[in-house]
Amino acid sequence: MNKQVIFLFLFTYLFFVGTTFSQELVNTDQDNQVTELFLNNDPLPIKLNYSNKVLKKETNDSTYIESEIAFLTGDESMKNLEVKIRARGKYRRDNCYFLPMKMKMKKSVTQETLFEGNKKLKLVLPCFMAKSANDKVLREYMAYRLYEIISPYHYNVRLLDIDFTEPKGSKVKSYNLKGFFIEDIDNVADRCNGKQIKRSIHPLQQDDVCSVRNDFFQFMIGNTDYSSAYRHNEKLLFVDGNIMPIPYDFDMSGLVDASYSVVSVVQGQELSITDVTQRLYRGFKRDPAIFQSVRQEFLDNKFKMLSIINELESSFDDPKEFAQARKFINGFFEVLEDDNSYRKEILNVARLE
């Protein structure tokens, strides 16, 4: 073997080793930017005390009220944290008793606590205190965890066991709720070395692979209540010259199957399905090779996704709720595993415009 061939071989080897190593460094750096709050998947016990009536009446997108959160620390004691809260969401704000919230915290208050590095958080709560309410929250939390597996551009979430006391005149009402925190988009952008885009961009101008992953995921959970073009339940990040969609708010999905869920009409488009538990692929046509690549990614991660679902089984109050959720996700993989179903339900219905 002559010297030129040896040199070329060594150069090629070092190039690929170096590339792989740099990718591992990027992933490691990203992991290091996850705040302590989201490094643990165990449910975090917290205590809340506020009036739903006041929260709904006195807050809006820019107006917060003073409140406090107590959380379990490493030494098993409860620590109080001053926060500001406001109601958020559209449908849930108008129709639910327990309102989803946005929470702000001062840096000086969170320093050297579990919440350090988080200036803002979203808090998801049950809609009503019905029998299956906590299980519906678990099913939405499940969706966020599943998307973590398939895309590096995602929100981190933390499951919560909530002791909520609500003053009601001279009385106090107590509730035991499931909920979860969602990290702020600014934290996501920092973790991904990106910048949030606050204007509409057509999905075909967004990163091909990330967009198809998003559309497959939305099909998996049976969600049509989104639009990456109009940033409806989607944020956009500009990362390394590419535009990445990041989905959120999955309560209208078939996976959650909330009592109030309806098939969404985004930008006036009537859809061909009548129930959220019916799947409808809403992505755009692209290179079939990209579709096949993403299809294989989901199939390769089937075991990981089902493992996440199985880990949550003991948290459900009603075994039927868990079984329905698992069956629904399995139904998605049945589509991917069958060439005819895959063609019929995804490839052939991808949109042209």
C-alpha positions in Angstrom: 0.0 0.0 0.0 1.6 3.3 -1.1 1.9 6.4 1.2 -0.8 8.3 -0.6 -3.4 5.5 0.0 -2.3 5.2 3.7 -2.6 9.0 4.1 -6.1 9.0 2.5 -7.3 6.2 4.7 -6.0 7.8 7.9 -7.5 11.2 6.9 -10.9 9.6 6.2 -10.9 7.7 9.4 -9.9 10.7 11.6 -12.5 12.8 9.8 -15.4 10.4 10.6 -14.1 9.8 14.2 -13.8 13.5 14.7 -17.3 14.2 13.3 -18.8 11.5 15.5 -17.0 12.8 18.6 -18.1 16.4 17.9 -21.7 15.2 17.6 -21.4 13.5 20.9 -20.0 16.7 22.4 -22.9 18.7 21.1 -25.4 16.2 22.6 -23.5 16.3 25.9 -23.5 20.1 26.0 -27.2 20.1 25.4 -27.7 17.6 28.2 -25.7 19.9 30.5 -28.0 22.8 29.8 -31.0 21.0 31.1 -31.9 22.5 34.4 -32.0 20.3 37.6 -35.8 20.5 37.7 -36.0 18.5 34.4 -33.2 16.0 35.1 -35.5 13.7 37.1 -38.6 12.0 35.8 -39.9 11.1 39.3 -43.1 13.0 40.2 -42.3 16.1 42.2 -44.6 16.8 45.2 -45.7 20.4 45.3 -48.3 22.5 47.2 -50.3 25.3 45.7 -52.7 27.8 47.2 -54.7 30.4 45.2 -58.2 31.2 44.1 -59.3 29.9 40.6 -61.9 32.7 40.5 -59.2 35.4 41.1 -56.8 33.8 38.7 -59.4 33.8 35.9 -60.8 37.2 36.7 -57.6 39.2 37.4 -55.0 37.8 35.0 -54.3 38.0 31.3 -51.4 37.6 29.0 -49.5 40.4 30.7 -51.0 40.6 34.2 -49.9 38.2 37.0 -50.9 37.8 40.6 -48.6 37.1 43.6 -48.6 33.5 44.8 -46.3 30.9 46.4 -45.3 27.3 45.6 -44.0 24.8 48.1 -41.9 21.9 46.8 -40.2 18.8 48.3 -36.4 19.2 48.7 -33.7 16.6 48.9 -33.9 16.4 52.7 -37.6 15.6 52.5 -38.7 19.0 53.8 -41.0 21.5 52.0 -39.5 24.8 50.7 -41.6 27.8 49.8 -40.9 29.8 46.7 -42.4 33.2 45.8 -43.9 33.2 42.3 -46.2 35.2 40.0 -48.9 33.3 38.2 -51.5 34.0 35.4 -54.0 31.9 33.5 -53.0 30.7 30.0 -54.5 28.8 27.1 -57.6 29.5 25.1 -60.1 26.7 25.2 -59.1 25.5 28.7 -59.1 29.0 30.1 -62.7 29.5 29.0 -64.0 26.0 29.8 -62.1 24.4 32.6 -62.3 24.9 36.3 -58.6 24.3 37.0 -56.8 26.7 34.6 -53.4 26.0 33.0 -51.0 28.6 34.2 -47.8 30.5 33.4 -45.5 31.0 36.3 -42.7 33.6 36.7 -39.9 33.5 39.3 -37.1 35.9 40.1 -33.5 34.7 39.7 -32.7 35.7 43.2 -35.5 33.6 44.6 -34.7 30.4 42.6 -30.9 30.6 43.2 -29.5 27.4 44.8 -32.9 25.7 44.6 -34.4 23.0 42.4 -35.9 25.8 40.2 -32.6 27.5 39.5 -32.2 28.4 35.8 -36.0 28.6 35.2 -37.4 32.1 35.0 -40.7 31.0 33.5 -42.7 27.7 33.5 -46.0 26.5 32.2 -48.1 24.4 34.5 -50.6 21.9 33.1 -53.5 20.9 35.4 -56.6 18.7 35.0 -59.6 20.5 33.4 -62.2 19.3 36.0 -62.0 17.1 39.0 -63.8 14.3 37.3 -62.9 10.6 37.9 -60.5 10.4 34.9 -59.1 14.0 35.2 -55.7 13.1 36.6 -55.3 10.3 34.1 -56.0 12.7 31.2 -53.1 14.8 32.4 -50.9 11.8 32.5 -51.8 11.0 28.9 -50.9 14.5 27.8 -47.6 14.3 29.8 -47.0 11.0 28.0 -47.1 12.8 24.6 -44.4 15.2 25.6 -42.2 12.3 26.8 -42.7 10.4 23.5 -41.6 13.4 21.4 -38.4 13.7 23.5 -37.4 10.3 22.0 -37.8 11.3 18.4 -36.6 14.9 18.3 -33.8 16.8 20.0 -35.9 20.0 19.6 -38.5 19.5 22.3 -39.9 20.8 25.5 -38.7 19.1 28.7 -41.5 18.3 31.2 -41.7 17.3 34.9 -44.6 15.3 36.4 -46.1 16.7 39.6 -48.1 15.4 42.6 -50.0 18.5 43.6 -51.6 19.3 47.0 -53.9 22.2 46.0 -55.8 24.2 48.6 -58.3 26.8 47.3 -59.8 29.5 49.5 -63.5 29.8 48.9 -64.9 32.5 51.1 -64.6 31.4 54.7 -63.8 27.8 53.7 -60.9 26.0 52.1 -61.3 23.3 49.4 -58.5 20.7 49.0 -57.7 18.7 45.9 -55.1 16.1 45.0 -54.1 16.7 41.4 -51.7 15.4 38.8 -49.9 18.0 36.7 -46.7 18.8 35.0 -44.3 21.7 34.4 -43.2 22.6 30.8 -40.0 24.4 30.4 -40.0 27.9 28.8 -39.3 28.3 25.1 -36.3 30.5 26.0 -34.7 27.6 27.8 -35.4 25.3 24.8 -33.7 27.8 22.5 -30.7 28.2 24.7 -30.4 24.4 25.1 -30.6 24.0 21.3 -28.3 26.9 20.5 -31.2 28.5 18.6 -33.4 31.5 18.4 -37.2 31.7 18.5 -38.9 32.9 15.3 -42.1 34.9 15.8 -43.4 35.0 12.3 -45.3 32.6 10.0 -43.2 30.4 7.8 -44.6 27.7 5.5 -43.7 24.1 6.6 -42.0 23.4 3.3 -39.5 26.1 4.2 -38.8 24.4 7.5 -36.3 21.6 8.1 -37.5 18.6 6.2 -36.6 15.9 8.7 -37.7 17.8 11.8 -41.0 18.7 10.1 -41.8 15.2 9.0 -40.9 13.9 12.5 -43.4 16.5 13.9 -46.1 15.4 11.5 -45.6 11.7 12.2 -45.7 12.5 15.9 -49.0 14.4 15.6 -50.4 11.5 13.5 -49.2 9.1 16.2 -51.0 10.9 19.0 -54.1 11.7 16.8 -53.7 15.5 16.9 -55.0 17.9 14.3 -55.0 20.9 16.6 -51.8 22.3 15.3 -50.3 24.3 12.5 -46.5 24.9 12.2 -47.3 27.4 9.3 -49.4 29.6 11.6 -47.6 28.7 14.8 -50.8 27.3 16.3 -49.6 25.1 19.2 -46.1 25.2 17.6 -43.0 27.3 18.2 -40.3 27.8 15.6 -36.6 27.8 16.3 -33.8 28.9 14.0 -30.9 26.5 14.5 -27.8 26.3 12.4 -29.5 27.9 9.4 -32.6 25.7 9.7 -36.1 26.2 11.0 -37.3 23.6 13.5 -40.9 23.2 14.6 -41.6 22.4 18.3 -45.1 21.2 19.2 -47.0 21.7 22.5 -50.5 21.5 24.0 -51.8 18.1 23.1 -55.1 18.0 25.1 -57.2 17.9 22.0 -55.4 14.8 20.7 -56.9 11.3 20.4 -54.2 10.0 22.8 -55.6 12.2 25.6 -59.2 11.9 24.4 -60.5 14.6 26.8 -64.2 14.9 27.4 -64.2 18.3 25.8 -62.0 17.5 22.8 -63.3 18.2 19.3 -61.7 17.9 15.9 -60.0 21.2 15.3 -60.7 23.6 12.5 -57.4 25.4 11.9 -57.6 28.5 9.6 -61.1 27.5 8.6 -60.2 24.1 7.2 -62.9 21.5 7.7 -61.3 18.0 8.1 -62.5 14.6 7.0 -62.6 13.1 10.5 -65.4 13.5 13.1 -63.7 12.2 16.2 -60.2 12.9 17.7 -59.6 9.2 18.1 -59.5 9.0 14.3 -56.1 9.7 12.8 -55.5 12.1 9.9 -52.1 12.8 8.6 -51.6 16.6 8.1 -48.1 16.8 6.8 -46.9 18.0 3.4 -45.5 15.9 0.5 -41.7 15.7 0.5 -39.0 13.4 -0.8 -40.2 9.8 -0.1 -36.7 9.0 1.2 -37.2 11.5 4.0 -40.6 9.9 4.9 -39.0 6.4 4.9 -36.1 7.6 7.0 -38.5 9.1 9.6 -40.7 6.0 9.5 -37.7 3.9 10.3 -36.7 6.2 13.2 -40.1 5.7 14.8 -39.9 1.9 14.3 -36.4 1.8 15.7 -37.6 3.7 18.8 -40.8 1.7 19.3 -39.4 -0.2 22.3 -38.2 3.1 24.0 -41.6 4.7 23.5 -43.6 1.8 24.8 -41.2 1.6 27.8 -42.0 5.2 28.6 -45.7 4.4 28.5 -45.3 1.3 30.6 -43.3 3.2 33.3 -46.3 5.4 33.8 -48.8 2.6 34.4 -48.6 2.7 38.2 -49.4 6.4 38.2 -52.8 5.9 36.6 -55.9 5.8 38.8 -57.9 3.8 36.2 -56.2 0.9 34.5 -58.6 1.3 31.6 -57.3 4.8 30.9 -53.7 3.4 30.7 -54.8 0.5 28.5 -56.5 2.8 26.1 -53.5 5.1 25.8 -51.1 2.2 25.2 -53.5 0.6 22.6 -53.8 4.0 20.8 -50.0 4.3 20.4 -49.7 0.6 19.4 -52.3 1.4 16.6 -49.8 3.9 15.2 -47.0 1.4 15.0 -49.4 -1.1 13.3 -49.8 1.5 10.5 -46.0 2.0 10.2 -45.3 -1.7 10.1 -47.8 -2.5 7.3 -46.7 -1.1 3.9 -50.3 -0.8 2.6 -51.6 1.0 5.7 -48.5 3.3 5.7 -49.1 4.2 2.0 -52.8 4.7 2.5 -52.8 6.6 5.7 -49.6 8.7 5.4 -47.9 8.8 2.0 -51.1 9.1 -0.1 -52.7 11.8 2.0 -49.8 14.1 2.5 -50.8 17.6 1.4 -49.6 19.4 -1.6 -50.5 22.9 -0.2 
